[in-house]
C-alpha cells in the first residue's frame, strides 16, 4: 500500500511537471529548503497570480528525530497594494510522512506519548516568497509547516494514531 501511494505521488509530480512545462507563459518555481533539522526540495507552478500548485519532498536525518515525507501542495498568495503583502501565503498539503519519534495519540483516545508513525499527512503551512531581483531569477522563501500524520505505528500496523510536527524552514530557489 505504501509503495503504491509513493509511486502515485511520484507519477503525479512527473505528470504535473510535464503538462505545465509545455505552457510557454507558465511560471515555474524550484527551490531547496533548509531547516534546523534537515532539508527538502519543492516545485511550484503558478496557476494564476494568487494560486500555485506543487510538490514537496523533505526529510531530516538527525539521530534523535527522523522525518521523511512527500506531499502535493496548493498555495494561496494574499494580494494588496504593497509589495510585501503580495508575497505572503497560506498552504494546504496532502502527502505521506514517516516520523520517528513524534507525539502520538494512540488509537485516538486522548493519551499522548512518543512513538514512530507512518501514514497520510495533512500539512497546513504559511510563509512568504521574497524575490531577490525584479527580473526572473532568485527568491528566498521562509515558512512554517505543521504536518499532522494519521496512520499506523511502525512495526504495529493495527495500532493507529495521530502525530503532529513543526517545521520552520527557509528556502532558496529560482523561478522562470
Secondary structure as a PSIPRED ss2 file (coil, helix, strand):
# PSIPRED VFORMAT (PSIPRED V4.0)

   1 X C   1.000  0.000  0.000
   2 X H   0.000  1.000  0.000
   3 X H   0.000  1.000  0.000
   4 X H   0.000  1.000  0.000
   5 X H   0.000  1.000  0.000
   6 X H   0.000  1.000  0.000
   7 X H   0.000  1.000  0.000
   8 X H   0.000  1.000  0.000
   9 X H   0.000  1.000  0.000
  10 X H   0.000  1.000  0.000
  11 X H   0.000  1.000  0.000
  12 X H   0.000  1.000  0.000
  13 X H   0.000  1.000  0.000
  14 X H   0.000  1.000  0.000
  15 X H   0.000  1.000  0.000
  16 X H   0.000  1.000  0.000
  17 X H   0.000  1.000  0.000
  18 X H   0.000  1.000  0.000
  19 X H   0.000  1.000  0.000
  20 X H   0.000  1.000  0.000
  21 X H   0.000  1.000  0.000
  22 X C   1.000  0.000  0.000
  23 X C   1.000  0.000  0.000
  24 X C   1.000  0.000  0.000
  25 X C   1.000  0.000  0.000
  26 X C   1.000  0.000  0.000
  27 X C   1.000  0.000  0.000
  28 X E   0.000  0.000  1.000
  29 X E   0.000  0.000  1.000
  30 X E   0.000  0.000  1.000
  31 X E   0.000  0.000  1.000
  32 X E   0.000  0.000  1.000
  33 X E   0.000  0.000  1.000
  34 X E   0.000  0.000  1.000
  35 X E   0.000  0.000  1.000
  36 X C   1.000  0.000  0.000
  37 X C   1.000  0.000  0.000
  38 X E   0.000  0.000  1.000
  39 X E   0.000  0.000  1.000
  40 X E   0.000  0.000  1.000
  41 X E   0.000  0.000  1.000
  42 X E   0.000  0.000  1.000
  43 X E   0.000  0.000  1.000
  44 X E   0.000  0.000  1.000
  45 X E   0.000  0.000  1.000
  46 X E   0.000  0.000  1.000
  47 X E   0.000  0.000  1.000
  48 X E   0.000  0.000  1.000
  49 X C   1.000  0.000  0.000
  50 X C   1.000  0.000  0.000
  51 X E   0.000  0.000  1.000
  52 X E   0.000  0.000  1.000
  53 X E   0.000  0.000  1.000
  54 X E   0.000  0.000  1.000
  55 X E   0.000  0.000  1.000
  56 X E   0.000  0.000  1.000
  57 X E   0.000  0.000  1.000
  58 X E   0.000  0.000  1.000
  59 X E   0.000  0.000  1.000
  60 X E   0.000  0.000  1.000
  61 X E   0.000  0.000  1.000
  62 X C   1.000  0.000  0.000
  63 X C   1.000  0.000  0.000
  64 X C   1.000  0.000  0.000
  65 X C   1.000  0.000  0.000
  66 X E   0.000  0.000  1.000
  67 X E   0.000  0.000  1.000
  68 X E   0.000  0.000  1.000
  69 X E   0.000  0.000  1.000
  70 X E   0.000  0.000  1.000
  71 X E   0.000  0.000  1.000
  72 X E   0.000  0.000  1.000
  73 X E   0.000  0.000  1.000
  74 X E   0.000  0.000  1.000
  75 X E   0.000  0.000  1.000
  76 X E   0.000  0.000  1.000
  77 X E   0.000  0.000  1.000
  78 X C   1.000  0.000  0.000
  79 X C   1.000  0.000  0.000
  80 X C   1.000  0.000  0.000
  81 X C   1.000  0.000  0.000
  82 X C   1.000  0.000  0.000
  83 X C   1.000  0.000  0.000
  84 X C   1.000  0.000  0.000
  85 X H   0.000  1.000  0.000
  86 X H   0.000  1.000  0.000
  87 X H   0.000  1.000  0.000
  88 X E   0.000  0.000  1.000
  89 X E   0.000  0.000  1.000
  90 X E   0.000  0.000  1.000
  91 X E   0.000  0.000  1.000
  92 X E   0.000  0.000  1.000
  93 X E   0.000  0.000  1.000
  94 X E   0.000  0.000  1.000
  95 X E   0.000  0.000  1.000
  96 X E   0.000  0.000  1.000
  97 X E   0.000  0.000  1.000
  98 X E   0.000  0.000  1.000
  99 X E   0.000  0.000  1.000
 100 X E   0.000  0.000  1.000
 101 X E   0.000  0.000  1.000
 102 X E   0.000  0.000  1.000
 103 X E   0.000  0.000  1.000
 104 X E   0.000  0.000  1.000
 105 X E   0.000  0.000  1.000
 106 X E   0.000  0.000  1.000
 107 X C   1.000  0.000  0.000
 108 X C   1.000  0.000  0.000
 109 X C   1.000  0.000  0.000
 110 X C   1.000  0.000  0.000
 111 X C   1.000  0.000  0.000
 112 X E   0.000  0.000  1.000
 113 X E   0.000  0.000  1.000
 114 X E   0.000  0.000  1.000
 115 X E   0.000  0.000  1.000
 116 X E   0.000  0.000  1.000
 117 X E   0.000  0.000  1.000
 118 X E   0.000  0.000  1.000
 119 X E   0.000  0.000  1.000
 120 X E   0.000  0.000  1.000
 121 X E   0.000  0.000  1.000
 122 X E   0.000  0.000  1.000
 123 X E   0.000  0.000  1.000
 124 X E   0.000  0.000  1.000
 125 X E   0.000  0.000  1.000
 126 X E   0.000  0.000  1.000
 127 X E   0.000  0.000  1.000
 128 X E   0.000  0.000  1.000
 129 X C   1.000  0.000  0.000
 130 X E   0.000  0.000  1.000
 131 X E   0.000  0.000  1.000
 132 X C   1.000  0.000  0.000
 133 X C   1.000  0.000  0.000
 134 X C   1.000  0.000  0.000
 135 X C   1.000  0.000  0.000
 136 X C   1.000  0.000  0.000
 137 X C   1.000  0.000  0.000
 138 X E   0.000  0.000  1.000
 139 X E   0.000  0.000  1.000
 140 X E   0.000  0.000  1.000
 141 X E   0.000  0.000  1.000
 142 X E   0.000  0.000  1.000
 143 X E   0.000  0.000  1.000
 144 X E   0.000  0.000  1.000
 145 X E   0.000  0.000  1.000
 146 X E   0.000  0.000  1.000
 147 X E   0.000  0.000  1.000
 148 X E   0.000  0.000  1.000
 149 X E   0.000  0.000  1.000
 150 X E   0.000  0.000  1.000
 151 X E   0.000  0.000  1.000
 152 X E   0.000  0.000  1.000
 153 X E   0.000  0.000  1.000
 154 X C   1.000  0.000  0.000
 155 X C   1.000  0.000  0.000
 156 X E   0.000  0.000  1.000
 157 X E   0.000  0.000  1.000
 158 X E   0.000  0.000  1.000
 159 X E   0.000  0.000  1.000
 160 X E   0.000  0.000  1.000
 161 X E   0.000  0.000  1.000
 162 X E   0.000  0.000  1.000
 163 X E   0.000  0.000  1.000
 164 X E   0.000  0.000  1.000
 165 X C   1.000  0.000  0.000
 166 X C   1.000  0.000  0.000
 167 X E   0.000  0.000  1.000
 168 X E   0.000  0.000  1.000
 169 X E   0.000  0.000  1.000
 170 X E   0.000  0.000  1.000
 171 X E   0.000  0.000  1.000
 172 X E   0.000  0.000  1.000
 173 X E   0.000  0.000  1.000
 174 X E   0.000  0.000  1.000
 175 X E   0.000  0.000  1.000
 176 X C   1.000  0.000  0.000
